[in-house]
Amino acid sequence: MNFLEMMRLEAHGPDTFVASGPDYPWGGLYGGQIVAQALRAAGETVDAGFEVHSLHAYFIRMGDSTQPIRFEVDRIRNGRSFVTRSVVARQPNGAILNLSASFQLRPESPKDYEQLPIPDVPGPGAEGNTSWTDVFERRDAERGDSLRIWMRICEDLQDADPLLQACALAYLSDDLPCESVMIRHPSFKGFESEEDMLWNASLDHAIWFHRPVRADEFQLHSFECRSLIGSHGMALGSIFDRQGQLVATVSQEVLIREKRV
């Protein structure tokens, strides 16, 4: 199943949509997929001219790829400049995601006054794709205390509307936060190591969209662990386009536990 197929939502009554997801290597569903689909569902209830500027999501249960996902949208507020939506994603075992999204009438001023500079790292090379899926490419730029990875959706999204581009960025944005926290844990042995006894899960996820983006072109995802206290880790990320512009800021809280033997 490719990205565009995941984004095809079927209407099931007023403000209710149904979608599905593919099988993933670890079982369950990928959080970025559910966030992207929930954002798409919210956007289906918003008038033209409004663009998403932020979302906040809580992961409640692991999704099941063998079951459809039902997205129920609540129209919290329709304002002249801002629109707010709440989305609950459900499967037969209950809610799996709760998302709030805010949309703003296209910004009044396009001026940039200040932004974080893009890290000084090599651009994406032609070799070395480290992605675990055919949906996106992932090319390492720098690995250390921070992860700096070039990423893009594989499909051509040139004709896609701004909402779909934002959904694609949301899909990508969930790939690195857990990894950026895990590599800072003193007991971490490596994702492929049989000795590693750590289990992790995403708790919540937030994105602030600063400007429109082409998610099928490479962006630099720069993530670092800001805190790791007890079983809770916090990842903060900045996403830049090839021109060095900051296009989004991402935060995620991660749960880390010792695996049960």
C-alpha positions in Angstrom: 0.0 0.0 0.0 1.5 3.3 -1.0 1.0 6.7 0.6 -1.7 8.0 -1.7 -3.7 4.8 -1.2 -3.5 5.3 2.6 -4.8 8.8 2.2 -8.0 7.7 0.4 -10.6 8.1 3.0 -14.1 6.7 2.5 -17.0 8.8 3.9 -19.2 6.9 6.4 -21.9 9.4 7.4 -21.5 13.0 8.5 -17.9 13.9 9.5 -16.9 10.2 9.7 -14.3 8.5 7.5 -12.8 5.0 7.2 -9.3 4.1 6.0 -6.9 1.2 6.4 -3.1 0.6 6.7 -0.6 -1.9 5.5 1.2 -4.6 7.5 4.4 -3.2 9.2 7.5 -5.2 10.1 6.9 -4.8 13.9 3.1 -5.6 13.8 0.4 -3.1 14.6 0.3 0.2 12.7 2.8 3.1 12.2 1.9 6.1 14.3 2.8 8.5 11.5 0.2 6.8 9.3 -2.6 7.3 11.8 -1.7 10.9 12.4 -1.6 11.6 8.7 -5.0 10.0 8.1 -6.5 11.8 11.1 -5.2 15.1 9.7 -6.6 14.3 6.3 -10.0 13.5 7.9 -10.0 16.8 9.8 -9.1 18.7 6.7 -12.1 17.2 4.8 -14.4 19.2 7.1 -12.5 22.6 6.6 -13.4 25.2 4.1 -11.0 26.1 1.2 -8.5 28.8 2.1 -7.6 27.4 5.5 -4.3 25.6 6.0 -3.1 23.5 8.9 -0.7 25.2 11.2 -0.5 22.8 14.1 -1.6 19.4 15.4 -1.4 17.6 18.7 -2.0 13.9 19.0 -2.1 11.2 21.7 -1.4 7.6 20.9 -3.8 5.5 22.9 -3.6 1.9 21.7 -1.6 -0.1 19.2 -3.4 -0.2 15.9 -4.4 -3.4 14.0 -3.5 -3.6 10.3 -6.2 -6.3 9.8 -9.0 -3.9 10.9 -10.4 -0.7 9.3 -9.8 2.6 11.1 -12.8 4.9 11.7 -12.1 8.6 12.0 -14.7 10.6 13.8 -14.3 14.4 13.4 -15.8 17.0 15.8 -16.1 20.5 14.5 -14.9 22.3 17.7 -14.9 25.9 16.2 -15.3 27.7 12.9 -13.8 31.2 13.2 -13.1 33.8 10.6 -9.3 33.3 10.9 -8.9 29.9 12.7 -10.7 26.6 12.5 -10.3 23.9 15.2 -11.1 20.2 14.8 -10.9 17.1 17.0 -10.5 13.6 15.6 -10.8 10.2 17.3 -9.5 7.2 15.4 -11.2 4.0 16.5 -11.0 0.3 15.8 -13.0 -2.6 17.2 -10.9 -2.7 20.4 -11.5 1.0 21.1 -9.9 4.4 20.4 -6.3 4.2 19.1 -5.6 8.0 18.6 -7.0 11.3 19.7 -5.9 14.3 17.6 -6.6 18.1 17.7 -5.7 20.2 14.6 -5.9 23.9 14.1 -6.2 25.5 10.6 -5.6 29.2 9.8 -6.7 31.3 6.9 -3.7 31.7 4.6 -1.1 33.9 6.5 -1.6 37.6 6.2 2.2 38.3 5.9 4.7 36.2 4.1 7.7 37.9 5.7 10.3 35.9 7.6 11.8 37.7 10.6 13.7 35.0 12.3 14.2 31.2 12.0 16.6 28.5 13.2 19.5 28.0 10.7 19.8 24.6 8.9 22.6 22.4 10.3 25.8 22.3 8.2 25.6 18.7 6.9 26.1 17.1 3.5 23.1 16.9 1.2 21.3 13.7 0.4 23.5 11.4 -1.7 22.4 9.0 -4.4 23.3 6.0 -2.4 22.6 4.6 1.1 18.8 4.5 1.5 18.2 3.3 5.1 14.4 3.3 5.0 12.4 0.4 6.3 9.6 1.0 3.9 9.0 1.7 0.2 6.8 4.7 1.1 9.7 7.0 1.8 13.5 7.4 1.3 15.8 8.0 4.2 19.5 9.1 3.8 21.7 9.7 6.7 23.6 13.0 6.9 24.9 12.8 10.5 24.5 10.5 13.4 25.7 11.3 16.9 24.0 13.0 19.8 21.6 14.3 17.2 20.1 12.5 14.2 20.2 14.5 11.0 18.5 12.5 8.2 17.3 13.5 4.7 13.8 12.2 4.1 11.1 12.3 1.3 8.0 10.5 0.2 8.7 8.3 -2.8 5.6 9.1 -4.8 5.2 12.2 -7.0 3.0 14.6 -5.1 3.6 17.6 -7.4 -0.2 18.0 -8.0 -1.2 17.3 -4.4 -3.0 20.0 -2.4 -1.3 21.7 0.6 -3.2 19.5 3.0 -2.0 16.3 1.4 1.6 17.6 1.5 1.2 18.4 5.2 -0.2 14.9 5.7 2.9 13.4 4.0 5.2 15.5 6.2 3.2 14.2 9.3 3.7 10.7 8.1 7.5 11.2 7.9 7.8 13.1 11.2 7.1 10.1 13.3 10.0 8.0 12.1 13.0 9.5 14.1 11.7 10.7 17.5 11.8 7.3 19.2 15.2 6.6 17.7 16.6 9.9 18.9 15.6 9.0 22.4 16.6 5.4 22.4 20.2 6.0 21.3 20.7 8.1 24.4 19.6 5.4 26.8 22.6 3.9 28.7 21.2 0.4 28.2 20.6 0.7 24.5 22.6 -1.9 22.5 21.3 -1.2 19.0 18.0 -1.9 17.1 19.4 -5.0 15.5 21.1 -6.3 18.7 19.6 -9.4 20.4 21.1 -8.1 23.6 19.0 -5.0 23.7 16.4 -5.3 26.4 14.5 -2.0 25.8 10.9 -1.6 24.6 9.6 1.8 23.4 6.4 3.4 22.3 5.3 6.9 21.2 3.0 8.6 23.8 2.1 11.9 22.0 3.1 13.8 19.0 2.9 17.5 18.0 3.7 19.4 14.8 3.8 23.1 14.0 3.8 23.7 10.3 5.6 27.0 9.5 5.3 27.1 5.7 4.0 25.0 2.8 6.2 22.0 1.9 6.8 19.6 -0.9 7.0 16.3 1.0 8.2 14.4 -2.1 11.4 16.5 -2.2 14.1 15.9 0.4 13.9 17.7 3.7 16.4 17.5 6.5 14.9 16.1 9.7 17.1 17.1 12.7 16.1 15.4 15.9 17.6 15.3 19.4 16.7 13.9 22.8 16.0 16.8 25.1 15.3 14.8 28.3 15.3 11.2 29.4 14.0 10.9 32.9 12.8 7.6 34.3 10.8 5.9 31.5 9.9 9.1 29.7 12.0 10.7 27.0 11.4 13.9 25.0 12.5 14.3 21.4 12.5 17.7 19.6 13.0 18.0 15.9 13.3 20.7 13.2 12.6 20.0 9.5 14.2 22.1 6.8 13.8 22.1 3.0 16.7 22.0 0.5 16.8 25.8 0.5 17.5 25.9 4.3 14.1 27.2 5.3 12.5 25.8 8.5 9.3 24.2 7.4 8.1 22.5 10.6 8.9 21.8 14.3 8.1 18.5 15.9 8.0 17.2 19.4 7.2 13.8 20.8 7.2 12.1 24.2 8.5 8.5 24.2 7.9 5.7 26.7 10.9 3.4 27.3 10.8 0.3 29.5 12.9 -2.8 30.1 11.5 -5.7 28.1 9.8 -8.4 30.1 11.7 -11.7 30.0 
